[in-house]
Amino acid sequence: MLAVQLNAYGDPIDNIEVVDIPEPNPPRAGEVIVGVEYSPINPADLLLIRGYYALRPTLPAVIGNEGVGTVLAVGPGVTNVKPGDRVIPPLSSFVWRERLLLSAEGLVPLPATADPQQLAMLTVNPVTAQLLLSEFVDLRPGDWIVQNAANSGVGRSVIAIARDRGLRTMNIVRRQETADEIMAAGADAALVDGPDLVARVNAAIGGEAIRLALDGVSGQATATLASIVSAGGFIACYGAMSGDQPAVNPGDLIFKQLKIGGFFLGSPEHTSKFPGLTANGARLIESGKLKIPIAEVYPLAEIKPALVHAQAGGKVLLRIGES
């Protein structure tokens, strides 16, 4: 069967190839065979290829952080899923292969009518968004949050999940056309970054408090969030799209008594929460409340042009098997 293999850490194009690997063994007790359908190319995948991610498998290795597939066969004693059920493999199951052997523990059937391409992106972005909105500040319906990277998969998931919870989102973007798209997607406010941003944010929210800021950019963007978030607020750093270290004005940090913390989805403390968060994300996808724009879908054999596209921008999916 076909799979995408990483041979060395470094440049994604030079070190990735499509290979033929052995079929998985038949499922034993408590195991299932899953035929993988779709998988996104996420920033975490690109970081892993370059050797910068927290996870460093022994090479050569099949990679691929998340995806969706259909149960093809089950081993003795498996009752939670059956052949034909669509499921989400656990995070970092290395899914860029046509079929894989998994433990059945924790697998749950997904809604049959939900879009499988959207379900393929369920494990990382919607789960991250839900945890970001729950783990740091006790938010109540009507509360505001502010975020950068609003047009990313996490950012759009935050907008949909916040709206579902009755929260309001202030979204910082770089272009007016992006602001218009974000508003159409359900944002409560979307403003283009600029020197007078803080004043425009305050005018837009009528002076109400913003106790949580979500930072997926880092660098000076962190300082911008620190200038916006209210006294005693929290800045949750989950990404560094700028490639720069987070910067914060000491006056904001000290006099507003802000708190700053990091978030890593792969932390073991989150694992037990995945089934419930995944089920909730699937509900939002099935209802149409959560939909991430997809730039292009490439067959597995075209992994190199897919990686080029993913590095240039836009959400790219791999079509690994038939849906």
KOLMAR-914304 format. One record per residue (C-alpha): x, y, z; residue number from 1. Coordinates in Angstrom, 2 decimals. Layout:
N
<site <X, Y, Z>, NUM>
...
// end
This chain:
323
<site <0.00, 0.00, 0.00>, 1>
<site <1.08, 3.59, -0.55>, 2>
<site <2.39, 5.85, 2.21>, 3>
<site <4.29, 9.11, 2.60>, 4>
<site <7.68, 8.58, 4.23>, 5>
<site <10.06, 11.10, 5.81>, 6>
<site <13.67, 10.06, 5.22>, 7>
<site <15.59, 12.90, 6.92>, 8>
<site <14.77, 16.04, 8.84>, 9>
<site <15.08, 19.23, 6.82>, 10>
<site <13.54, 20.54, 3.63>, 11>
<site <10.03, 19.08, 3.11>, 12>
<site <10.42, 18.65, -0.65>, 13>
<site <13.84, 16.98, -0.58>, 14>
<site <13.18, 14.56, 2.25>, 15>
<site <9.66, 13.25, 1.56>, 16>
<site <8.73, 10.46, -0.84>, 17>
<site <5.81, 8.17, -1.63>, 18>
<site <6.71, 4.55, -0.89>, 19>
<site <5.11, 1.12, -0.97>, 20>
<site <4.93, -0.37, 2.54>, 21>
<site <3.54, -3.68, 3.84>, 22>
<site <-0.14, -4.00, 4.67>, 23>
<site <-0.97, -3.87, 8.40>, 24>
<site <-1.39, -7.15, 10.24>, 25>
<site <-4.93, -8.46, 10.73>, 26>
<site <-6.58, -6.93, 13.79>, 27>
<site <-6.18, -8.80, 17.06>, 28>
<site <-8.41, -8.46, 20.11>, 29>
<site <-9.24, -4.80, 20.73>, 30>
<site <-7.84, -3.62, 17.38>, 31>
<site <-9.26, -2.29, 14.11>, 32>
<site <-8.07, -1.67, 10.57>, 33>
<site <-8.91, 1.81, 9.29>, 34>
<site <-8.82, 2.91, 5.67>, 35>
<site <-7.64, 6.52, 5.73>, 36>
<site <-9.67, 8.88, 3.53>, 37>
<site <-8.37, 12.43, 4.00>, 38>
<site <-5.66, 14.19, 5.99>, 39>
<site <-4.69, 17.87, 6.14>, 40>
<site <-1.16, 19.22, 5.90>, 41>
<site <-0.89, 21.21, 9.10>, 42>
<site <1.83, 23.57, 10.34>, 43>
<site <2.72, 20.86, 12.87>, 44>
<site <3.44, 18.45, 10.00>, 45>
<site <5.78, 20.97, 8.38>, 46>
<site <7.53, 21.58, 11.70>, 47>
<site <7.95, 17.83, 12.23>, 48>
<site <9.46, 17.42, 8.75>, 49>
<site <11.95, 20.18, 9.51>, 50>
<site <12.81, 18.63, 12.88>, 51>
<site <11.42, 21.49, 14.97>, 52>
<site <8.40, 19.74, 16.48>, 53>
<site <8.14, 18.17, 19.94>, 54>
<site <7.70, 14.75, 18.31>, 55>
<site <10.70, 13.29, 16.45>, 56>
<site <10.05, 9.75, 15.15>, 57>
<site <12.98, 7.52, 14.27>, 58>
<site <13.56, 7.82, 10.52>, 59>
<site <12.64, 6.71, 7.98>, 60>
<site <9.03, 6.95, 9.14>, 61>
<site <5.53, 7.45, 7.85>, 62>
<site <4.15, 10.74, 9.20>, 63>
<site <0.84, 12.65, 9.25>, 64>
<site <-0.71, 14.16, 12.35>, 65>
<site <-4.47, 13.86, 11.84>, 66>
<site <-7.11, 12.59, 9.46>, 67>
<site <-10.32, 10.64, 9.05>, 68>
<site <-10.99, 7.11, 7.89>, 69>
<site <-13.45, 4.25, 7.73>, 70>
<site <-13.26, 1.08, 9.79>, 71>
<site <-12.54, -1.83, 7.43>, 72>
<site <-12.21, -4.70, 9.93>, 73>
<site <-12.42, -5.23, 13.69>, 74>
<site <-10.73, -7.73, 15.98>, 75>
<site <-12.37, -9.90, 18.62>, 76>
<site <-14.12, -8.05, 21.43>, 77>
<site <-14.48, -4.71, 19.63>, 78>
<site <-17.98, -3.33, 20.25>, 79>
<site <-17.60, 0.45, 20.18>, 80>
<site <-17.15, 0.63, 16.38>, 81>
<site <-18.01, -1.61, 13.44>, 82>
<site <-16.95, -1.91, 9.80>, 83>
<site <-18.26, 1.04, 7.82>, 84>
<site <-18.07, 3.50, 10.72>, 85>
<site <-16.14, 6.69, 10.03>, 86>
<site <-13.65, 7.44, 12.84>, 87>
<site <-10.86, 9.82, 13.80>, 88>
<site <-7.49, 8.15, 14.49>, 89>
<site <-5.74, 9.39, 17.65>, 90>
<site <-3.48, 12.41, 17.27>, 91>
<site <-0.05, 11.60, 15.75>, 92>
<site <-1.08, 8.17, 14.45>, 93>
<site <1.04, 8.82, 11.31>, 94>
<site <-1.92, 8.60, 8.97>, 95>
<site <-0.32, 9.43, 5.60>, 96>
<site <-0.84, 5.83, 4.52>, 97>
<site <-3.74, 4.02, 2.90>, 98>
<site <-4.52, 1.73, 5.83>, 99>
<site <-3.41, 1.50, 9.45>, 100>
<site <-3.87, -0.72, 12.48>, 101>
<site <-5.23, 1.03, 15.58>, 102>
<site <-6.41, 0.24, 19.06>, 103>
<site <-10.20, 0.46, 19.17>, 104>
<site <-10.07, 2.13, 22.57>, 105>
<site <-11.39, 5.68, 22.41>, 106>
<site <-12.68, 5.43, 18.84>, 107>
<site <-16.24, 6.66, 18.35>, 108>
<site <-18.44, 6.57, 15.22>, 109>
<site <-18.79, 9.98, 13.58>, 110>
<site <-22.01, 11.30, 12.00>, 111>
<site <-22.48, 9.55, 8.67>, 112>
<site <-23.80, 12.71, 7.01>, 113>
<site <-20.92, 14.99, 8.09>, 114>
<site <-18.46, 16.13, 5.39>, 115>
<site <-15.42, 13.80, 5.61>, 116>
<site <-13.05, 16.54, 4.42>, 117>
<site <-14.12, 18.73, 7.34>, 118>
<site <-13.94, 15.77, 9.73>, 119>
<site <-10.33, 15.20, 8.63>, 120>
<site <-9.45, 18.54, 10.25>, 121>
<site <-11.32, 17.83, 13.48>, 122>
<site <-8.58, 16.59, 15.80>, 123>
<site <-6.27, 19.60, 15.82>, 124>
<site <-8.01, 22.91, 15.16>, 125>
<site <-11.51, 22.50, 16.66>, 126>
<site <-10.15, 20.63, 19.69>, 127>
<site <-7.47, 23.31, 20.18>, 128>
<site <-10.10, 26.04, 19.89>, 129>
<site <-12.34, 24.42, 22.48>, 130>
<site <-9.50, 24.00, 24.95>, 131>
<site <-8.25, 27.56, 24.43>, 132>
<site <-11.73, 28.83, 25.31>, 133>
<site <-11.98, 26.64, 28.42>, 134>
<site <-8.60, 26.08, 30.04>, 135>
<site <-7.41, 29.56, 31.01>, 136>
<site <-10.33, 31.88, 31.83>, 137>
<site <-13.80, 31.14, 33.19>, 138>
<site <-15.78, 32.66, 30.34>, 139>
<site <-19.52, 33.26, 30.43>, 140>
<site <-22.03, 33.93, 27.63>, 141>
<site <-21.64, 37.48, 26.39>, 142>
<site <-17.92, 37.72, 27.26>, 143>
<site <-15.46, 39.01, 24.66>, 144>
<site <-12.25, 37.30, 23.59>, 145>
<site <-9.65, 38.71, 21.20>, 146>
<site <-7.51, 36.69, 18.79>, 147>
<site <-4.97, 37.12, 16.04>, 148>
<site <-4.50, 34.41, 13.35>, 149>
<site <-8.27, 34.73, 13.00>, 150>
<site <-8.27, 33.41, 9.43>, 151>
<site <-6.40, 30.22, 10.35>, 152>
<site <-8.04, 26.87, 11.02>, 153>
<site <-7.82, 27.47, 14.77>, 154>
<site <-9.08, 31.04, 14.38>, 155>
<site <-12.13, 30.06, 12.36>, 156>
<site <-12.82, 27.22, 14.78>, 157>
<site <-12.65, 29.68, 17.67>, 158>
<site <-15.24, 31.88, 15.94>, 159>
<site <-17.67, 28.99, 15.40>, 160>
<site <-17.24, 27.47, 18.86>, 161>
<site <-17.41, 30.84, 20.62>, 162>
<site <-20.66, 31.66, 18.81>, 163>
<site <-22.06, 28.26, 19.80>, 164>
<site <-21.21, 29.03, 23.44>, 165>
<site <-22.61, 32.56, 23.34>, 166>
<site <-19.17, 34.21, 23.48>, 167>
<site <-18.18, 37.19, 21.34>, 168>
<site <-15.01, 37.36, 19.25>, 169>
<site <-12.83, 40.35, 18.36>, 170>
<site <-10.64, 39.25, 15.46>, 171>
<site <-7.44, 40.95, 14.26>, 172>
<site <-6.58, 40.46, 10.59>, 173>
<site <-4.17, 41.98, 8.07>, 174>
<site <-6.49, 42.79, 5.15>, 175>
<site <-9.97, 44.22, 4.83>, 176>
<site <-11.12, 41.42, 2.52>, 177>
<site <-10.15, 38.93, 5.22>, 178>
<site <-12.13, 40.94, 7.76>, 179>
<site <-15.17, 40.71, 5.50>, 180>
<site <-14.74, 36.92, 5.18>, 181>
<site <-14.38, 36.52, 8.94>, 182>
<site <-17.52, 38.54, 9.58>, 183>
<site <-19.41, 36.38, 7.10>, 184>
<site <-18.15, 33.33, 9.01>, 185>
<site <-19.77, 34.53, 12.22>, 186>
<site <-17.28, 36.87, 13.88>, 187>
<site <-18.73, 39.61, 16.08>, 188>
<site <-16.00, 42.07, 15.08>, 189>
<site <-13.01, 41.97, 12.73>, 190>
<site <-10.48, 44.80, 12.49>, 191>
<site <-7.42, 45.29, 10.32>, 192>
<site <-4.22, 45.69, 12.33>, 193>
<site <-2.77, 49.20, 12.44>, 194>
<site <-1.33, 51.91, 14.70>, 195>
<site <-4.75, 52.94, 16.06>, 196>
<site <-5.99, 49.41, 16.60>, 197>
<site <-6.42, 49.65, 20.37>, 198>
<site <-8.67, 52.69, 20.07>, 199>
<site <-10.74, 51.01, 17.35>, 200>
<site <-11.12, 47.85, 19.46>, 201>
<site <-12.30, 49.86, 22.45>, 202>
<site <-14.79, 51.74, 20.29>, 203>
<site <-16.09, 48.51, 18.77>, 204>
<site <-16.73, 46.78, 22.11>, 205>
<site <-17.98, 49.86, 23.93>, 206>
<site <-15.37, 49.69, 26.66>, 207>
<site <-16.31, 46.18, 27.79>, 208>
<site <-13.64, 43.91, 29.26>, 209>
<site <-11.62, 41.39, 27.24>, 210>
<site <-10.16, 38.87, 29.67>, 211>
<site <-8.76, 36.32, 27.21>, 212>
<site <-6.44, 36.84, 24.24>, 213>
<site <-5.42, 34.01, 21.89>, 214>
<site <-2.01, 34.39, 20.24>, 215>
<site <-1.13, 32.27, 17.23>, 216>
<site <1.36, 34.74, 15.70>, 217>
<site <3.88, 35.75, 18.41>, 218>
<site <6.42, 38.56, 17.99>, 219>
<site <4.98, 42.08, 18.05>, 220>
<site <1.51, 40.60, 17.63>, 221>
<site <1.76, 39.42, 21.24>, 222>
<site <2.46, 43.00, 22.34>, 223>
<site <-0.63, 44.14, 20.44>, 224>
<site <-2.78, 41.65, 22.31>, 225>
<site <-1.23, 42.75, 25.60>, 226>
<site <-2.24, 46.33, 24.84>, 227>
<site <-5.83, 45.23, 24.14>, 228>
<site <-6.58, 42.67, 26.85>, 229>
<site <-8.05, 44.05, 30.10>, 230>
<site <-6.27, 44.27, 33.43>, 231>
<site <-5.84, 40.85, 34.98>, 232>
<site <-6.38, 39.18, 31.61>, 233>
<site <-4.68, 36.12, 30.16>, 234>
<site <-2.76, 35.72, 26.89>, 235>
<site <-2.72, 32.10, 25.67>, 236>
<site <0.15, 31.48, 23.24>, 237>
<site <-0.48, 28.49, 20.99>, 238>
<site <1.51, 29.29, 17.85>, 239>
<site <4.27, 31.42, 16.36>, 240>
<site <3.35, 32.06, 12.74>, 241>
<site <5.66, 35.09, 12.63>, 242>
<site <8.64, 32.97, 13.63>, 243>
<site <9.56, 35.60, 16.22>, 244>
<site <9.75, 35.44, 20.00>, 245>
<site <6.76, 36.92, 21.84>, 246>
<site <7.21, 40.59, 22.79>, 247>
<site <5.25, 42.37, 25.51>, 248>
<site <5.42, 45.96, 26.73>, 249>
<site <6.60, 45.77, 30.37>, 250>
<site <4.08, 48.47, 31.29>, 251>
<site <1.20, 46.30, 30.11>, 252>
<site <2.62, 43.22, 31.78>, 253>
<site <3.33, 44.89, 35.12>, 254>
<site <0.66, 47.52, 35.60>, 255>
<site <-2.17, 45.48, 34.10>, 256>
<site <-0.91, 42.35, 35.93>, 257>
<site <-1.34, 40.21, 32.85>, 258>
<site <-0.72, 36.48, 32.77>, 259>
<site <0.84, 34.72, 29.79>, 260>
<site <0.90, 30.97, 29.27>, 261>
<site <1.61, 28.43, 26.59>, 262>
<site <-0.72, 25.83, 25.12>, 263>
<site <0.35, 22.53, 23.51>, 264>
<site <-2.35, 20.20, 22.24>, 265>
<site <-0.08, 17.18, 22.62>, 266>
<site <0.20, 17.61, 26.39>, 267>
<site <-1.00, 14.41, 28.16>, 268>
<site <-3.32, 16.45, 30.37>, 269>
<site <-5.65, 16.98, 27.41>, 270>
<site <-5.88, 13.37, 26.20>, 271>
<site <-8.87, 12.31, 28.30>, 272>
<site <-10.88, 15.27, 26.98>, 273>
<site <-10.46, 14.40, 23.30>, 274>
<site <-13.52, 12.12, 22.85>, 275>
<site <-15.98, 14.70, 24.16>, 276>
<site <-14.33, 17.59, 22.32>, 277>
<site <-14.19, 15.58, 19.08>, 278>
<site <-17.88, 14.67, 19.37>, 279>
<site <-18.80, 18.31, 19.91>, 280>
<site <-16.71, 19.40, 16.94>, 281>
<site <-18.36, 16.75, 14.76>, 282>
<site <-21.77, 18.07, 15.84>, 283>
<site <-20.83, 21.58, 14.72>, 284>
<site <-19.50, 20.25, 11.39>, 285>
<site <-22.63, 18.19, 10.75>, 286>
<site <-24.87, 21.19, 11.52>, 287>
<site <-22.88, 23.45, 9.18>, 288>
<site <-21.84, 25.79, 12.01>, 289>
<site <-18.15, 24.89, 11.57>, 290>
<site <-16.60, 24.85, 8.10>, 291>
<site <-12.96, 25.55, 7.30>, 292>
<site <-12.23, 26.76, 3.74>, 293>
<site <-10.12, 24.26, 1.79>, 294>
<site <-7.71, 25.62, -0.79>, 295>
<site <-7.01, 22.35, -2.63>, 296>
<site <-7.20, 18.56, -2.30>, 297>
<site <-4.27, 16.52, -3.69>, 298>
<site <-4.00, 12.76, -4.12>, 299>
<site <-1.43, 11.10, -1.89>, 300>
<site <0.88, 10.49, -4.85>, 301>
<site <1.15, 14.28, -5.35>, 302>
<site <2.56, 14.94, -1.88>, 303>
<site <5.35, 17.22, -3.13>, 304>
<site <3.14, 19.74, -4.98>, 305>
<site <0.77, 19.51, -2.00>, 306>
<site <3.61, 20.48, 0.35>, 307>
<site <4.61, 23.38, -1.92>, 308>
<site <1.02, 24.64, -1.84>, 309>
<site <0.74, 24.20, 1.95>, 310>
<site <3.91, 26.22, 2.52>, 311>
<site <2.61, 29.01, 0.28>, 312>
<site <-0.60, 29.27, 2.30>, 313>
<site <-4.11, 27.89, 2.38>, 314>
<site <-5.53, 24.71, 3.88>, 315>
<site <-4.40, 21.72, 1.81>, 316>
<site <-5.79, 18.20, 2.18>, 317>
<site <-4.42, 14.87, 1.01>, 318>
<site <-6.92, 12.43, -0.52>, 319>
<site <-5.54, 9.13, 0.67>, 320>
<site <-8.38, 6.70, -0.06>, 321>
<site <-11.92, 6.62, -1.37>, 322>
<site <-14.65, 8.21, 0.77>, 323>
// end
